[in-house]
Amino acid sequence: MVLFKQTLLIGILGVFLTGCSEFALLMSGSSVAISQNTYAKVYNGMDVLTIMNTKKSIKGHVYDNAKKAWVEVKEGSFSL
């Protein structure tokens, strides 16, 4: 279980840290529009499939899980 959590953490960090340059490029105004960004297209496609299967968007799942984790942290029952 610890190996899984470490692998998941590394994967999440890899996604966010490698996405920084694209975000900075988007914010500079000199890149491709957001609607033409490959990452945005992939995310939107995955979001549509998620909504079709679970009736909730990816952001909805993230919000619910973050809210649940926050409650666990407040109660002191959260552990990594």
C-alpha positions as CSV (number, residue, x, y, z in Angstrom):
1,M,0.0,0.0,0.0
2,V,2.9,2.4,0.8
3,L,4.4,1.7,-2.6
4,F,1.1,2.4,-4.3
5,K,0.8,5.7,-2.5
6,Q,4.4,6.7,-3.3
7,T,3.9,5.8,-7.0
8,L,0.6,7.8,-7.1
9,L,2.3,10.8,-5.5
10,I,5.2,10.7,-8.0
11,G,2.7,10.4,-10.9
12,I,0.7,13.3,-9.7
13,L,3.7,15.5,-9.1
14,G,5.0,14.5,-12.6
15,V,1.8,15.6,-14.2
16,F,1.6,18.9,-12.4
17,L,5.3,19.8,-12.6
18,T,5.6,19.0,-16.3
19,G,2.5,21.0,-17.0
20,C,3.9,24.2,-15.5
21,S,5.7,25.1,-18.8
22,E,2.5,24.7,-20.8
23,F,0.5,26.8,-18.3
24,A,3.1,29.5,-18.4
25,L,3.1,29.4,-22.1
26,L,-0.7,29.7,-22.2
27,M,-0.6,32.6,-19.8
28,S,1.9,34.5,-22.0
29,G,-0.6,34.7,-24.8
30,S,1.8,33.5,-27.4
31,S,0.7,29.9,-27.6
32,V,-2.2,28.0,-29.1
33,A,-5.7,28.8,-27.8
34,I,-7.0,26.7,-24.9
35,S,-9.6,25.0,-27.1
36,Q,-6.8,23.7,-29.4
37,N,-4.5,22.5,-26.6
38,T,-4.0,18.7,-26.7
39,Y,-4.2,18.4,-22.9
40,A,-7.5,20.3,-22.8
41,K,-8.9,18.0,-25.5
42,V,-7.9,14.9,-23.6
43,Y,-9.2,16.2,-20.3
44,N,-12.5,17.2,-21.8
45,G,-12.8,13.8,-23.5
46,M,-12.1,12.0,-20.2
47,D,-14.5,14.3,-18.4
48,V,-17.3,13.4,-20.8
49,L,-16.7,9.7,-20.3
50,T,-16.6,10.2,-16.5
51,I,-19.9,12.1,-16.6
52,M,-21.5,9.4,-18.7
53,N,-20.4,6.6,-16.4
54,T,-20.8,8.3,-12.9
55,K,-23.1,11.3,-13.5
56,K,-20.4,13.4,-11.9
57,S,-17.6,15.4,-13.5
58,I,-13.9,14.9,-12.7
59,K,-14.0,18.2,-10.7
60,G,-17.0,16.9,-8.8
61,H,-15.1,13.8,-7.8
62,V,-12.0,15.8,-6.8
63,Y,-14.2,18.2,-4.8
64,D,-16.0,15.4,-2.9
65,N,-12.7,13.5,-2.2
66,A,-11.0,16.7,-1.0
67,K,-14.0,17.6,1.2
68,K,-13.9,14.0,2.7
69,A,-10.1,14.3,3.3
70,W,-10.5,17.7,5.0
71,V,-13.1,16.2,7.3
72,E,-10.8,13.3,8.2
73,V,-7.9,15.8,8.8
74,K,-10.1,17.8,11.1
75,E,-11.1,14.7,13.0
76,G,-7.6,13.4,13.2
77,S,-8.3,10.2,11.4
78,F,-6.3,11.0,8.2
79,S,-3.2,8.9,7.5
80,L,-0.9,8.6,4.5
